[in-house]
Amino acid sequence: MQNNKLIKFILIVEDSSTTRALIRAVIQEMGDFNTVEANSGFEALKLLPTQEFDLVITDINMPDINGLELINFMKNNPKYSHIPLIIVSTERSEEDKKRGMALGAMAYITKPFKAYELQEVIKQAIMHESI
């Protein structure tokens, strides 16, 4: 089933305002994307029912609800389980990557990241979503 919506909505979940701004700038370079920002997993949970998101990009380490808990919630909730998830984190261990991917993230990018790297993963996630 093809998603005919031209503008895609991406939820950025990151407690660092600087990193949120960087991710937003990288996404804006790509065009045809609107971003919504949450500064914590808890705020993301409040935003999820307000908009139909095409992608969620989340950090792992955040106050209150961390990124892995957010992913676990989304993948176990039929309303959100179809939304592709990308983790962008400072956590570099193979164990963290494996945990994130096992919970349902489709990509794991470590900070600092290159803009083209994030853009490529976003393109893959959106293409996967619209198949």
C-alpha positions as CSV (number, residue, x, y, z in Angstrom):
1,M,0.0,0.0,0.0
2,Q,1.6,3.3,-1.1
3,N,1.5,6.3,1.2
4,N,0.4,9.2,-1.0
5,K,1.1,11.8,1.5
6,L,3.8,14.1,0.0
7,I,5.0,15.8,3.2
8,K,6.4,13.3,5.7
9,F,6.3,14.0,9.5
10,I,9.3,13.0,11.6
11,L,9.4,13.1,15.4
12,I,12.8,13.9,16.8
13,V,13.2,12.7,20.4
14,E,16.3,14.1,22.0
15,D,17.0,15.9,25.3
16,S,19.9,18.0,23.9
17,S,18.5,21.1,22.2
18,T,21.7,21.4,20.2
19,T,21.5,17.9,18.8
20,R,17.7,18.3,18.1
21,A,18.6,21.5,16.1
22,L,21.3,19.6,14.2
23,I,19.1,16.7,13.3
24,R,16.3,19.2,12.3
25,A,18.8,21.0,10.0
26,V,19.9,17.8,8.4
27,I,16.3,16.8,7.7
28,Q,15.3,20.2,6.4
29,E,18.1,20.0,3.8
30,M,16.3,17.0,2.4
31,G,13.0,18.9,1.8
32,D,9.4,17.6,2.0
33,F,9.7,16.8,5.7
34,N,8.1,18.4,8.7
35,T,9.7,17.9,12.1
36,V,8.1,17.7,15.5
37,E,10.4,17.8,18.5
38,A,10.3,16.2,21.9
39,N,12.9,16.8,24.6
40,S,12.2,13.5,26.4
41,G,10.6,10.1,25.9
42,F,7.7,11.2,28.1
43,E,7.0,14.2,25.9
44,A,7.2,11.9,22.8
45,L,4.5,9.6,24.3
46,K,2.3,12.7,24.7
47,L,3.0,13.8,21.1
48,L,2.5,10.4,19.4
49,P,-1.4,10.5,19.4
50,T,-1.5,14.1,18.1
51,Q,0.0,13.4,14.7
52,E,0.5,10.6,12.2
53,F,4.3,10.2,12.1
54,D,6.2,8.6,9.3
55,L,9.4,8.2,11.3
56,V,10.7,8.6,14.8
57,I,14.4,9.4,15.5
58,T,15.3,8.9,19.1
59,D,18.3,9.2,21.5
60,I,18.7,6.4,24.1
61,N,19.9,8.4,27.1
62,M,17.2,10.8,28.2
63,P,15.6,11.7,31.5
64,D,12.3,10.0,32.5
65,I,11.6,7.5,29.7
66,N,14.7,6.5,27.7
67,G,14.8,5.8,24.0
68,L,14.8,2.0,24.4
69,E,11.7,2.2,26.6
70,L,10.1,4.4,24.0
71,I,10.9,2.0,21.2
72,N,9.6,-0.9,23.3
73,F,6.3,0.9,23.9
74,M,5.9,1.8,20.2
75,K,6.6,-1.6,18.9
76,N,4.2,-3.2,21.4
77,N,1.4,-0.8,20.6
78,P,-0.6,-1.6,17.4
79,K,-1.2,2.2,16.8
80,Y,2.5,2.9,16.5
81,S,4.2,-0.5,15.7
82,H,4.4,0.3,12.0
83,I,6.4,3.5,12.4
84,P,10.1,3.1,11.5
85,L,12.5,4.1,14.3
86,I,16.1,5.3,14.1
87,I,18.4,5.5,17.1
88,V,21.0,8.3,17.3
89,S,23.1,7.9,20.4
90,T,26.4,8.4,22.0
91,E,26.2,4.7,23.2
92,R,28.7,2.9,21.1
93,S,28.8,-0.6,22.5
94,E,27.7,-3.6,20.4
95,E,25.4,-4.6,23.2
96,D,23.5,-1.3,23.0
97,K,23.2,-1.5,19.2
98,K,22.0,-5.1,19.5
99,R,19.4,-4.2,22.1
100,G,18.1,-1.3,20.0
101,M,17.8,-3.3,16.9
102,A,16.3,-6.3,18.7
103,L,13.5,-3.9,20.1
104,G,12.7,-2.9,16.6
105,A,14.9,0.0,15.5
106,M,15.7,-0.2,11.8
107,A,19.0,1.7,12.2
108,Y,21.5,2.7,14.9
109,I,23.7,5.8,14.3
110,T,26.4,6.9,16.8
111,K,27.1,10.5,17.6
112,P,28.8,12.4,16.3
113,F,27.3,11.5,12.9
114,K,27.8,12.8,9.4
115,A,24.8,14.6,7.8
116,Y,24.8,12.3,4.7
117,E,24.8,9.2,6.9
118,L,21.6,10.3,8.7
119,Q,20.0,11.4,5.4
120,E,20.7,8.1,3.8
121,V,19.2,6.2,6.7
122,I,16.1,8.5,6.7
123,K,15.6,7.8,3.0
124,Q,15.8,4.1,3.6
125,A,13.4,4.3,6.5
126,I,10.8,6.4,4.5
127,M,11.1,4.1,1.5
128,H,10.6,1.0,3.6
129,E,7.6,2.7,5.3
130,S,5.9,3.5,2.0
131,I,6.2,0.1,0.3
